[in-house]
Amino acid sequence: MNIRNRWISAGVIVSLLISGITLLTTERTTLMANPTPPPTDFMQRLQERIDKLDRRISELATFDATQYSRVVRKMSSFEIVSATTTGITGLPTTPVDVVVATITVPEGYTTALVQSSVLIGLRNTATGGWGNLWIQSRIQDDVDGPLINPVEGGQFGSGNLTQVKILTGLTGGDIITVAAQAAFFSTHDITRATVNASATFLK
């Protein structure tokens, strides 16, 4: 049994336990909420509820091979790949790629839901005034933004931008490029740029 199948088996067992515990808790609460009946009737009702719980657990345990295979097929129909790139660099006054992350399309997948998170931070070294931090996110040729954050002279500033895009017509081995784009319109230092990319591939 491979790792994926072991994970599914563990998930099934946990689900059975949670369902059983939930039902037992419900039955216990119901019993405690009712006025105390005569001892004989109370024991009879308690036995009925125990029998009911036993039947429910037995039903939950009948996770047969067909259901198991269906779950395995469903889980194997997608794959998630992520990548992160961080760099320290000066920024130009025109937005350009400052850090780039790439993801390779796995074999057998044609569609991807791609997400990016771009974070840029720096210190404005000007003695006064403000400078605009310009942030964009790029997935392939699609650019999202800009997010413009003013940074006061002598102070630190940052900004975060996210982007989501669906790519279709992919083939195994294709390269998906995700980039953080930025510019700053003043003197600056201590620049840090990060792009986090994640792609969920679908068949």
C-alpha positions in Angstrom: 0.0 0.0 0.0 1.5 3.4 -1.0 1.6 6.5 1.2 -1.6 8.0 -0.4 -3.6 4.8 0.3 -2.3 4.6 3.9 -3.4 8.3 4.3 -6.9 7.4 3.1 -7.1 4.4 5.4 -6.1 6.5 8.3 -8.7 9.1 7.3 -11.4 6.4 7.1 -10.6 5.1 10.6 -10.6 8.6 12.1 -13.9 9.3 10.4 -15.4 6.2 12.0 -14.1 7.1 15.4 -15.4 10.7 15.2 -18.8 9.5 14.0 -19.1 7.0 16.8 -18.0 9.4 19.5 -20.4 12.0 18.2 -23.4 9.7 18.3 -22.4 8.4 21.7 -22.2 12.0 23.0 -25.6 12.8 21.5 -27.2 9.8 23.1 -25.6 10.5 26.5 -26.9 14.1 26.4 -30.4 12.9 25.5 -30.5 10.4 28.4 -29.3 13.0 30.9 -31.8 15.6 29.7 -34.8 13.2 30.4 -36.3 12.8 33.8 -34.9 9.7 35.5 -37.4 6.8 34.7 -38.0 3.7 36.9 -34.8 1.5 37.1 -36.2 -1.3 34.9 -37.4 1.0 32.1 -34.1 3.0 32.3 -32.0 -0.1 31.7 -34.2 -1.1 28.8 -33.9 2.3 27.2 -30.1 2.3 27.8 -29.7 -1.1 26.1 -31.8 0.1 23.1 -29.6 3.1 22.7 -26.4 0.9 23.0 -27.8 -1.4 20.3 -28.6 1.5 18.1 -25.1 2.8 18.5 -23.7 -0.6 17.7 -25.7 -0.8 14.5 -24.6 2.7 13.4 -20.9 1.8 13.9 -21.4 -1.4 12.0 -22.9 0.6 9.1 -20.0 3.0 9.1 -17.5 0.1 9.0 -18.9 -1.2 5.7 -16.5 1.0 3.6 -16.2 -1.6 0.9 -13.5 -1.9 -1.9 -15.7 0.0 -4.4 -16.0 3.0 -2.2 -12.3 2.9 -1.3 -11.3 2.8 -5.0 -13.6 5.7 -5.8 -11.9 7.8 -3.2 -8.5 6.8 -4.4 -9.4 7.8 -8.0 -10.8 11.1 -6.9 -7.7 12.0 -4.9 -5.4 10.9 -7.7 -7.1 13.3 -10.2 -5.3 16.3 -8.8 -1.8 17.3 -7.6 -0.5 20.3 -5.8 3.0 21.8 -6.4 4.4 24.9 -4.8 7.5 27.1 -5.1 9.0 30.1 -3.3 11.7 32.5 -4.3 13.1 35.3 -2.1 15.7 37.9 -3.0 17.2 41.2 -1.9 17.6 43.7 -4.6 17.3 47.4 -5.5 14.1 48.4 -7.3 13.9 50.4 -10.6 11.4 53.2 -11.2 9.5 51.1 -13.7 7.8 47.8 -12.6 9.9 44.7 -13.6 10.2 41.1 -12.4 12.4 41.2 -9.3 12.0 37.6 -8.1 10.6 34.7 -10.1 9.3 31.2 -9.1 8.7 28.4 -11.6 6.5 25.3 -11.5 6.8 22.4 -13.9 3.5 20.8 -15.0 3.4 17.1 -14.0 2.7 14.5 -16.7 -0.9 13.8 -17.4 -2.3 17.2 -16.3 -3.9 19.8 -18.6 -5.4 22.4 -16.2 -4.0 24.4 -13.3 -5.4 26.7 -10.7 -2.4 28.9 -9.9 -2.1 31.2 -6.9 0.6 33.7 -6.1 1.4 35.8 -3.1 3.9 38.7 -3.6 5.5 40.5 -0.6 7.8 43.5 -1.1 9.5 45.5 1.7 12.1 48.3 1.9 13.3 51.4 3.6 12.9 54.8 2.0 16.3 56.5 2.5 15.1 59.9 1.4 15.4 62.6 4.1 11.9 63.8 3.6 8.7 63.4 1.6 7.2 60.2 0.4 8.0 57.5 -2.2 5.5 55.2 -3.8 6.1 51.4 -3.6 4.6 49.8 -6.7 3.7 46.1 -6.5 2.4 43.7 -9.1 2.0 40.0 -9.5 2.5 38.1 -12.8 1.3 34.6 -13.7 2.6 33.7 -17.1 1.7 36.8 -19.2 -1.2 38.0 -17.0 -0.2 40.9 -14.7 -2.4 41.8 -11.7 -2.1 45.1 -9.8 -0.7 47.5 -9.1 -0.8 47.9 -5.4 0.7 51.3 -4.6 1.9 51.9 -1.0 3.4 55.3 -0.1 6.5 55.1 2.2 7.6 58.1 4.2 11.2 59.2 4.0 13.4 57.4 6.5 10.8 54.8 7.2 10.2 51.2 6.3 7.3 50.2 4.1 5.9 47.0 2.6 3.0 45.6 0.6 1.4 42.2 -0.2 -0.6 41.3 -3.3 -2.2 38.0 -4.3 -3.3 36.7 -7.6 -5.3 33.7 -8.9 -5.4 32.4 -12.5 -6.7 29.3 -14.2 -4.5 27.9 -16.9 -5.7 25.5 -19.5 -4.3 23.5 -22.5 -1.2 22.5 -20.5 1.0 19.5 -21.1 3.5 17.7 -19.0 6.8 19.5 -18.8 5.4 23.0 -19.4 6.9 25.7 -17.2 4.6 28.0 -15.3 6.2 31.3 -14.4 5.1 33.3 -11.4 6.8 36.6 -10.6 6.9 39.5 -8.2 7.1 42.8 -10.0 8.0 46.1 -8.2 9.2 49.6 -8.6 10.0 52.4 -6.1 10.1 56.1 -6.9 12.7 57.2 -4.4 16.1 56.2 -3.0 15.9 53.1 -0.8 17.8 50.2 0.7 17.1 46.9 2.6 14.8 45.7 -0.1 13.3 42.2 0.3 11.1 40.6 -2.3 9.3 37.2 -2.0 6.9 35.4 -4.3 5.0 32.3 -3.1 3.5 30.2 -5.9 1.1 27.3 -5.7 -0.5 25.3 -8.5 -3.3 22.8 -8.2 -3.2 20.6 -11.3 -6.3 18.9 -12.6 -6.8 16.3 -15.3 
